[in-house]
Amino acid sequence: MATANPRVQVTIDPELGAALRAIDPHPVSKSGLIRDLALRGAAAASEERAQHQQAIENLLSISRGEIAYDFEAARAVHAERERSVGGE
């Protein structure tokens, strides 16, 4: 179908083919499925970026003293976690 929007060409290599089959082995429209997955991926990437930025903001707030943070307690928690992971 003709469209005024730009198009992209996507090669369905083995990795992409496997991913598409895992979602829908017989889609009504492969291009529709790829578009849906691209939009979902973009939303997930955007959310990940926002979480990363929030983590940076939290660390900056700690460094400025705006958020109380007990470094000794954090060290103890980390040491305990390392002991439990190392003892498995």
Beta strands, then each sheet from edge to edge (+ up, - down):
end
